[in-house]
Amino acid sequence: MCLRCARYKVMTTKVEELIMLSPLYKSRQTFLLTLLIVVLVLALPMSTTFGAQDEPNMNTDVSGEITLMGFGLGDEIATVRADYAQTQIPNVTVNFTEGGFDAQQFLTAYASGNPPDIVYIDRQTLGTYAANGTFMPLGDCITNQGIDMSQYREVAVNQVTIDGEIYGIPEFFNNLMLIINTAAVEEAGLTLDDISTTDWDRLAEIDQALVRGSGLELSRIGFDPKLPEFLPLWVAANGGAMLSDDGRTAMLNSPEVVEALTYAVSLLEPEGGWADFKAFRDTWDFFGGENQVVADQVGFWPMEQWYMNVLAGVSPDAPVAFKAFTSKDGTPLSYATGSAWAIPVGSGNPEAACAFAKAITSVDAWVAAAEERATLRSESGAINTGVYTANRLADEAIFEGGIVGPIENEAFQNGVDVILELQDNAFAMPANPAGAEFQQAWQDAVNRVLNGEQSVEDALNQAQEEAQAALDEAWASQSS
């Protein structure tokens, strides 16, 4: 077989696999449409270097143009850092594609031989693309750009490290905390000391005490366990894990996972079950001034720390308090998530893309953005709860350097303190080359349980088979 033909065959197989594995792949029509694009591309002249998985020869003297995917300029934290990054690569034109990472759009662009130069992607799903050769390892990028990986939180770096190779530069570091409607707690005859996730029997009683109404008459959810997305938190609180530390063995039907999901689902019963629970929750003014705390529509729930900043902006006088989610033994616990910058194989300007990733995640970029937020909040009289990053040194500069705090509102100051403590107690799903498939397997299982389609045991047994098959295939592909 000719060398060029061999490259075409490898590329076709790789793209077909990625399309089939994409979390957004839902129909045969979508597959055929994308495959048609691949066929058309194969009829065109193709660079002999397209699809090569060698790391680029990075340098600091970058120029030209780069196109980004998955990163929006929706607030000052994004715009200030993007502007700062531009100052660090003045000879590079940076083009933004607004909106979140779109798997189908990315795969189509990749198949056409014109992928974005750099993408902003969830760290939990990055491994799928890295394993299939779509993202390049960043060893040379890190070395030649002089990126100090020790400045980033170890948990975040581990999320983007597959089989010893780093495939992403970490961005935000989201952590979970309990957000509490103190008015509801007081009305139910409880105190903040009663609000805890340590004793599961007691938590069920508190859920029942806080709920108001049921079914179609539901007016307040007692406790929202945040399913399916926070199942990993419940499993960890129960002393279990969903994936082995080396990312090779799924443990989705272990006794700890079965017990955790069974319990978390049971917390929906006082509200009338999942259908009524979700229908009521979907009516909330989540980002507005009449949000679920102000409107007394929830007792308490676990949530990422960014929502504290939302509440501080739209309802600073809301009856709210913040506490750590705790495991059964009382240990503060947080499930860490976030995004990362990755460079696709076939990037037209990987050197500039790497320089951009370094700049936008640097201490100086984060500090500049945090200072801008502090200024804007001060001018409007709003509360500033800061920004929380995967860059440990940036967070130290922000929270120990006077940019944030002390906050006069005691509740929000306490919330900041809770998150800063939880950052050191955070865990993440172990990195693996089937991140997207693994996540889809367990989330689909939870949804089947919530919708009454399967029992907990049957759903998790099916998820275990699906997840392990995906892991085995991905690891085999990674080593071949």
C-alpha positions in Angstrom: 0.0 0.0 0.0 1.3 3.5 -0.9 2.3 5.7 2.1 -0.3 8.3 1.2 -3.0 5.7 0.9 -2.0 4.2 4.3 -2.3 7.7 5.9 -5.8 8.0 4.4 -6.8 4.7 5.8 -5.5 5.6 9.3 -7.2 8.9 9.2 -10.6 7.4 8.1 -10.5 4.8 10.8 -9.6 7.3 13.5 -12.4 9.8 12.5 -15.0 7.0 12.3 -14.0 5.8 15.8 -14.3 9.3 17.2 -17.7 10.0 15.6 -19.0 6.7 17.0 -17.6 7.4 20.4 -18.8 11.0 20.6 -21.2 11.7 23.4 -23.3 13.7 20.9 -23.5 10.9 18.4 -27.1 9.9 18.5 -28.2 8.8 15.0 -27.1 7.0 11.9 -28.0 10.0 9.8 -25.5 12.2 11.8 -22.8 9.6 11.3 -23.4 9.2 7.6 -23.4 13.0 7.1 -20.1 13.4 8.9 -18.6 10.3 7.1 -19.6 11.9 3.8 -17.5 14.9 4.8 -14.6 12.5 5.4 -15.0 10.9 2.0 -15.0 14.3 0.3 -11.9 15.3 2.2 -10.0 12.2 1.2 -10.5 13.2 -2.4 -8.5 16.4 -1.8 -4.8 16.8 -1.7 -3.5 16.2 1.8 -0.4 17.3 3.6 1.8 14.4 4.4 2.1 15.7 8.0 -1.7 15.8 8.7 -2.6 13.5 11.5 0.9 13.0 12.6 1.1 12.5 16.4 4.6 13.9 16.9 4.7 16.9 19.2 5.3 20.3 17.5 8.7 22.0 17.7 7.6 24.8 20.0 9.3 28.2 20.3 8.5 31.5 22.0 8.8 33.7 18.9 5.3 33.1 17.6 3.3 34.8 14.9 0.5 34.2 12.5 -3.1 33.3 13.4 -5.0 30.9 15.7 -8.6 29.9 16.0 -10.1 28.9 19.3 -13.1 26.6 19.9 -15.2 26.3 23.1 -14.2 29.5 24.8 -16.8 32.3 25.2 -16.1 35.9 26.1 -19.1 36.2 28.4 -17.7 38.0 31.3 -14.8 40.0 32.6 -12.9 37.0 33.7 -12.8 35.7 30.1 -12.3 39.0 28.3 -9.5 40.3 30.6 -7.5 37.1 30.4 -8.0 36.9 26.6 -6.8 40.5 26.3 -3.8 39.7 28.5 -2.9 36.6 26.4 -3.1 38.8 23.3 -0.5 41.1 24.7 1.8 38.2 25.3 1.6 37.1 21.7 1.3 40.5 19.9 2.2 39.0 16.5 -0.6 36.5 16.6 -4.2 37.1 15.5 -6.6 35.3 17.8 -10.0 34.3 16.5 -12.7 33.1 18.9 -15.5 30.8 18.1 -18.2 31.6 20.6 -20.0 28.9 22.5 -19.0 25.8 24.3 -17.1 22.8 22.9 -19.2 21.1 20.3 -18.1 17.5 19.7 -19.8 17.1 16.3 -18.5 20.5 15.0 -15.0 19.7 16.2 -15.0 16.2 14.6 -16.3 17.6 11.4 -13.6 20.2 11.3 -11.0 17.6 12.2 -12.2 15.4 9.4 -12.0 18.2 6.9 -8.3 18.7 7.7 -9.0 22.1 9.2 -9.3 21.7 13.0 -9.3 24.6 15.4 -5.8 25.4 16.6 -6.7 25.1 20.2 -9.8 24.0 22.1 -11.3 24.6 25.5 -12.7 21.3 26.7 -14.0 19.6 29.9 -11.1 17.8 31.6 -13.3 14.7 32.2 -13.8 14.1 28.5 -10.4 15.2 27.2 -9.0 11.7 27.5 -11.3 10.3 24.8 -9.8 12.7 22.2 -6.3 12.3 23.4 -6.5 8.5 23.3 -7.7 8.5 19.7 -4.9 10.7 18.5 -7.0 13.8 18.1 -5.1 15.9 20.7 -1.3 16.1 20.7 0.8 15.5 23.8 2.1 18.8 25.2 5.6 17.7 26.4 7.5 19.9 23.9 5.0 22.7 24.4 5.5 22.7 28.1 9.3 22.5 27.8 9.8 25.1 25.1 7.4 27.6 26.4 8.7 27.1 29.9 5.4 26.3 31.5 5.8 25.5 35.2 3.3 22.7 35.7 3.9 22.8 39.5 1.8 26.0 39.6 -1.3 24.1 38.7 -3.2 22.0 41.2 -2.1 18.4 41.2 -5.7 17.1 40.9 -6.3 19.2 37.8 -3.0 18.1 36.2 -3.8 14.5 36.9 -7.1 14.9 35.0 -5.2 15.8 31.8 -2.4 13.3 32.1 -2.9 10.0 30.2 -0.4 7.2 30.5 2.3 9.7 31.6 1.7 12.3 28.9 0.1 15.7 29.6 -2.6 16.7 27.0 -4.1 19.8 28.5 -3.3 23.0 30.4 -5.8 23.3 33.3 -8.1 26.3 33.6 -10.8 26.7 36.3 -11.0 24.5 39.4 -14.7 24.1 40.3 -15.5 22.7 43.8 -18.8 21.8 45.4 -20.3 23.2 48.6 -23.6 23.1 50.3 -25.8 26.2 49.7 -28.4 26.7 52.4 -31.6 28.6 52.5 -31.5 29.8 56.1 -35.1 31.1 56.1 -36.3 27.6 55.3 -34.1 26.0 57.9 -35.4 28.4 60.6 -39.0 28.0 59.5 -38.6 24.2 59.9 -37.4 24.6 63.4 -33.9 23.6 62.5 -30.5 25.3 62.9 -27.4 25.4 60.7 -25.8 22.8 63.0 -28.5 20.4 61.8 -27.5 20.8 58.2 -25.0 18.1 57.4 -24.5 15.3 54.9 -22.5 13.1 57.4 -25.4 11.1 58.9 -27.5 9.8 56.0 -30.4 8.8 58.1 -30.5 12.2 59.6 -30.2 13.9 56.2 -33.3 12.0 55.0 -35.2 13.3 58.0 -34.0 16.9 57.4 -35.1 16.5 53.7 -38.5 15.5 54.9 -38.7 18.4 57.4 -37.8 21.0 54.8 -40.0 19.9 52.0 -43.3 21.8 51.5 -46.1 20.2 49.4 -45.6 17.2 47.2 -46.2 16.1 43.6 -48.1 18.8 41.7 -48.5 20.8 44.9 -44.7 20.9 45.6 -43.6 24.4 46.6 -40.3 23.7 48.3 -37.7 21.0 47.7 -36.1 19.9 51.0 -32.8 18.7 49.7 -31.6 18.4 46.1 -29.1 15.5 45.7 -28.1 16.9 42.2 -28.5 13.8 40.1 -27.1 12.5 37.8 -24.1 14.8 37.8 -23.0 14.6 41.4 -23.2 10.8 41.8 -19.3 10.7 42.2 -19.7 12.9 45.2 -22.2 10.5 46.9 -20.0 7.5 46.1 -16.9 9.1 47.6 -18.9 10.1 50.6 -19.8 6.5 51.0 -16.2 5.4 50.9 -16.2 4.1 47.4 -14.9 4.9 43.9 -16.3 4.6 40.5 -13.0 4.0 38.7 -9.7 2.6 39.8 -6.9 5.0 40.5 -5.1 3.9 37.3 -8.1 4.6 35.2 -8.4 1.1 33.9 -11.1 -0.6 35.9 -14.7 0.5 36.1 -16.3 -0.1 39.5 -19.8 1.2 38.7 -21.7 -1.8 40.2 -19.7 -2.0 43.4 -21.7 -2.2 46.7 -20.6 1.4 47.6 -21.9 2.8 44.3 -25.2 0.8 44.5 -25.8 2.0 48.0 -24.9 5.6 47.2 -27.2 5.8 44.2 -30.1 4.0 46.0 -29.8 6.5 48.8 -29.5 9.6 46.7 -32.6 8.6 44.6 -34.5 8.0 47.8 -34.1 11.6 48.8 -36.5 12.5 46.0 -39.4 10.6 47.5 -40.7 13.3 49.9 -41.1 15.6 46.9 -43.2 13.0 45.0 -40.5 11.4 42.9 -38.2 12.5 40.1 -40.8 13.6 37.6 -42.5 16.1 40.0 -39.2 17.0 41.5 -37.6 17.9 38.1 -40.8 19.7 36.8 -40.8 22.0 39.8 -37.0 22.6 39.8 -37.2 23.5 36.1 -39.4 26.5 37.0 -36.7 28.2 39.1 -35.3 31.6 38.2 -31.9 30.1 38.7 -29.8 33.1 37.5 -32.2 35.8 38.5 -33.2 37.9 41.5 -36.2 35.6 42.2 -34.0 32.5 42.4 -34.8 29.5 44.4 -33.3 30.8 47.6 -35.1 34.1 47.5 -38.4 32.4 46.4 -38.0 29.8 49.2 -38.2 26.9 46.8 -35.3 24.8 48.2 -33.9 24.0 51.6 -30.3 23.2 50.6 -28.3 21.5 47.9 -24.7 20.9 46.8 -23.4 23.2 44.1 -20.3 24.5 42.4 -18.7 27.6 44.0 -19.4 29.8 40.9 -23.1 29.9 41.9 -22.1 31.7 45.1 -20.9 34.5 42.9 -24.2 34.5 41.0 -26.1 34.9 44.3 -23.8 37.6 45.5 -24.6 39.5 42.3 -28.3 39.1 41.9 -29.5 38.6 45.5 -26.8 39.7 48.0 -29.4 40.0 50.8 -30.8 36.5 50.3 -31.1 34.3 53.4 -28.2 32.1 52.5 -25.3 30.2 54.2 -22.6 27.9 53.0 -21.1 24.7 54.4 -18.9 21.9 53.3 -20.3 18.7 52.0 -19.0 15.9 54.3 -18.5 12.2 53.9 -19.9 9.6 56.3 -16.9 10.0 58.6 -17.4 13.8 58.7 -14.5 14.7 56.4 -15.0 17.8 54.2 -15.3 16.5 50.6 -15.4 18.1 47.2 -15.7 16.8 43.6 -13.5 18.9 41.4 -14.2 19.6 37.8 -13.1 22.1 35.2 -11.8 22.7 31.7 -8.4 22.7 30.0 -6.7 23.9 26.8 -5.8 21.2 24.3 -4.2 21.4 20.9 -5.5 19.2 18.1 -3.3 17.2 15.9 -3.3 19.1 12.6 -3.4 22.5 14.3 -2.1 25.1 11.8 -0.2 27.0 14.5 0.6 24.8 17.5 3.4 27.0 18.7 1.1 30.1 19.0 -1.6 27.9 20.5 0.7 26.7 23.2 1.9 30.3 24.0 -1.8 31.3 24.2 -2.6 28.5 26.7 0.4 29.5 28.8 -0.6 33.1 28.9 -4.3 32.8 29.6 -3.7 30.4 32.5 -0.9 32.4 34.0 -0.8 34.1 37.4 -0.7 37.5 35.8 -3.8 36.8 33.6 -5.9 35.5 36.5 -4.8 38.4 38.8 -5.7 40.9 36.2 -9.1 39.4 35.7 -9.7 39.2 39.5 -8.8 42.8 39.9 -11.2 43.8 37.1 -14.0 41.9 38.8 -13.2 43.5 42.1 -13.3 46.9 40.5 -16.6 46.3 38.8 -18.2 44.9 41.9 -16.9 47.8 44.0 -18.3 50.3 41.5 -21.7 48.7 41.5 -21.7 48.0 45.3 -22.0 44.3 44.7 -20.2 41.6 46.7 -17.0 40.1 45.3 -16.4 36.5 46.1 -13.5 36.1 43.7 -12.5 33.6 41.0 -11.2 30.1 41.7 -8.6 28.6 39.4 -6.6 25.6 38.7 -3.5 27.8 39.2 -2.6 27.5 42.9 -0.3 30.5 42.8 -2.9 32.6 41.2 -5.4 31.8 43.9 -2.8 32.6 46.5 -2.3 36.0 44.9 -6.1 36.7 44.6 -7.2 35.6 48.1 -4.0 36.4 50.1 -3.1 39.5 48.3 -6.1 41.6 49.2 -8.0 41.4 45.9 -10.8 39.6 47.6 -12.0 40.3 51.2 -12.6 40.8 53.8 -16.3 40.7 52.8 -18.6 42.7 55.1 -21.4 40.2 54.4 -20.5 37.4 56.9 -22.4 34.7 55.0 -20.5 35.3 51.7 -17.1 35.6 53.6 -17.8 32.3 55.2 -18.6 30.9 51.7 -15.2 32.0 50.4 -13.5 30.4 53.4 -15.4 27.1 52.9 -14.3 26.9 49.2 -10.6 27.7 50.0 -10.6 24.9 52.5 -12.3 22.5 50.2 -9.8 23.0 47.4 -7.3 20.9 49.4 -9.9 18.2 50.0 -11.0 17.8 46.4 -10.9 14.7 44.3 -11.5 14.1 40.6 -12.3 11.2 38.4 -9.0 9.4 37.5 -7.8 10.3 34.1 -8.5 7.7 31.4 -8.6 7.5 27.6 -12.4 6.8 27.6 -13.5 9.8 29.7 -16.5 10.8 27.6 -17.7 7.2 27.2 -17.2 6.4 30.9 -19.1 9.6 32.0 -21.9 8.8 29.6 -22.2 5.2 30.9 -22.8 6.2 34.5 -24.9 9.3 33.8 -27.2 7.3 31.5 -27.5 4.7 34.2 -28.6 7.3 36.7 -31.1 8.7 34.3 -32.6 5.2 33.6 -33.1 4.8 37.4 -34.6 8.3 37.7 -37.0 7.7 34.8 -38.1 4.3 36.3 -36.7 2.3 33.4 -34.4 0.1 35.4 -33.6 -0.8 39.0 -30.4 0.6 40.5 -28.7 -2.8 40.3 -29.7 -3.4 36.6 -28.8 0.1 35.5 -25.4 0.0 37.2 -24.6 -3.5 35.9 -25.3 -2.3 32.4 -23.2 0.8 32.9 -20.4 -1.4 34.3 -20.3 -3.5 31.1 -20.5 -0.4 28.8 -17.8 1.5 30.7 -15.4 -1.4 31.0 -15.7 -2.2 27.3 -15.0 1.4 26.5 -12.0 1.5 28.8 -10.5 -1.8 27.5 -10.8 -0.6 23.9 -9.4 2.8 24.7 -6.4 1.5 26.6 -5.7 -1.1 24.0 -5.7 1.7 21.3 -3.5 3.9 23.5 -0.8 1.2 23.8 -0.9 0.1 20.1 
